């Protein structure tokens, strides 16, 4: 996966999160971001990495998102690895 593909996928994840009030509120609460800060950061690779990390922290959320986006459950990890700094953390 290229960085551009990873960024696109992370943006799709963010859109999916934003499609549900409870999901986006959980993301904002976890990150401490405001909606305005989210809008400003939405295209930054480091922010997109945080979106993927949020998703990967909850298996049920990850599986629901991947099902909704018609993506394999391994895709978030592949996208994370393609983003700058994404390959430095090993998920166990």
BELBELTA-V237077 format. One record per backbone hydrogen bond with DSSP energy under -1.0 kcal/mol. NH is the residue of the N-H (numbers start at 1). CO is the residue of the C=O. E is the energy in kcal/mol with one decimal. If there is no record, write none. Layout:
nh: <NH/NH>
co: <CO/CO>
e: <E/E>
//
This chain:
nh: <6/7/8/9/10/11/12/13/14/15/16/17/18/20/24/25/26/27/28/29/30/31/32/38/39/40/41/42/44/48/49/50/51/52/53/54/55/56/57/58/62/63/64/65/66/67/68/69/71/75/78/79/80/81/82/83/86>
co: <2/3/4/5/6/7/8/9/10/11/12/13/14/17/20/21/22/23/24/25/26/27/28/34/35/36/37/38/41/44/45/46/47/48/49/50/51/52/53/55/58/59/60/61/62/63/64/65/66/72/74/75/76/77/78/80/83>
e: <-2.3/-2.7/-2.1/-2.6/-2.6/-2.0/-2.0/-2.3/-2.4/-2.3/-2.3/-2.8/-2.8/-1.5/-2.5/-2.3/-2.1/-2.1/-2.7/-2.6/-2.3/-2.5/-2.0/-2.4/-2.2/-1.9/-1.6/-1.4/-2.5/-2.5/-2.1/-1.5/-1.9/-2.0/-2.6/-2.4/-2.0/-2.8/-1.1/-1.4/-2.8/-2.8/-2.3/-2.7/-2.7/-2.2/-2.4/-2.5/-2.9/-2.0/-1.8/-2.9/-2.7/-2.2/-1.1/-1.1/-2.6>
//
